[in-house]
């Protein structure tokens, strides 16, 4: 019996993200593969810190959470061997304490989902985090993912202007991953937890980026 052929492993891809003088990344929302290399190049004019936000109970994209990048330099990390997602903010580390400059921006590894937890009462929900970013992606099989969990009872979810950008639509905190619909606008979407949006005008926000 002939031995099975040795198939070559797919080569890891390198993603270069440049931070410009407005503290905006050249790629604001990306989907990478497990084991890919992600490099930040700092052209902002100040020393910065890439600070990742904890993603609920999910695997962290960059467990150390803070990645320093000197002005004019670069620094990076290897994506973990797990499906996960993370939001990050950019901070000026030349001042004490470091000052937030921009964010959130999104990195998704594989099919990992950003996680939002809705808690509190139906008439006054709390969203943690209140604002999240997810990548647009190119196809339904390779798009950004969002998961809404609850810390108490299940909340109904409604969307301002009925512009839910997810497939299948997010109508409640069901603890399942929902995918950004290809072709969705790169904008901020507002949603509400509870029976009536008018009872909680602040709402939570999802930013779709590319």
KAJO-V664544 format. One line per field, one symbol per residue. phi: phi as a letter, one per 40 degrees, with the letter a starting at -180 (. if undefined). psi: psi as a letter, one per 40 degrees, with the letter a starting at -180 (. if undefined). burial: I if it has 9 or more other ideal C-beta (glycine too) atoms within 8 Angstrom, else O. A space follows every 50 residues. Layout:
# KAJO-V664544
phi=???
psi=???
burial=???
This chain:
# KAJO-V664544
phi=.ccccccccccccbbcbcccccgbccbcabbbcdgccbbbbcbchbcbbc bcccbfccdccbdcgbbcbccgbaaaaccccacaaabbbbbcccbbcdbc bahcbbbbbgbdbcbbbbagbccacbbbccbbbbccgbbccbbcbbbbbb caccccbbbdgfbdcbbcdcbaccgbcbbccdgcccabbbbbbhcadcca ccgbbbbcba
psi=hiihihhiihiiihhhhhhaeefhidhdhihiiheihhhhhhfdeihihh hihhgbeihidgdedhhihiheaiiaihhifihiiiiiihiheeihihhh diiiihhhhbfiiihhhhaaidegihhhidhiiiidididegiiihhhii ebihhihihheffheihiiheigeeihihhhheiigahhhiihidhdeeg ediiihhhi.
burial=OOOOOOOOOOOIOOIOIIIIOOIOIOOIIIIIIIOIIIIIIIIIOOIIII IIIOIOOIIIIIOOOOIIIOIOOOIIOIIIOIOIIIIIIIIIIOOOOIOO IIIIIIIIIIOIIIIIIIIOOIOOIOIOIOIIIIIIIOOOOOIIIIIIII OOOOIIIIIIOOOIIIOOOIOIIOOOOIIIIIOIOOOOIIIIIIOOIOII OOIIIIIIIO
